[in-house]
Amino acid sequence: MNKLMFALLLTPALAFAQSGDSASRIKPREKPADSAPANLVTFTPFTELQPFPAPPAHACVQPPVAKAFASQKEADAFNAALNNYQACVKNYVTVNTAAANAHAEAANKAVAEANAYIAEINSKFSSTDKQ
């Protein structure tokens, strides 16, 4: 019985494999047109964006604070180190604020673009509904 089932299953495959009258009557399918029709709406699938990683912590070094300075030279060195620390923190804040503002501006631009697009769609559909 297994040989009979094997023969029955194999027969259609062998029939197509042979060249001859029945194989020559099979017509190949026509290929579909490469370009989509003009009225077909195409879209880009939604891809969820991942949030940007948090910026690294600043690398500004706080100068050690002494209760009293032994000399004017130590006081001047502390003041110079303090000025460097303040400049470092100010730079860190400036750079990260600029990046945050750029991200906020890009987000606001995307919202404005989406709102304008939805308004355009609403105006087109509201004008066709009145007709």
Summary of the structure (lengths in Angstrom):
residues: 131
radius of gyration: 37.3
end to end distance: 71.8
largest distance: 110.9
contacts: 192
relative contact order: 0.05
helix: 60%
strand: 0%
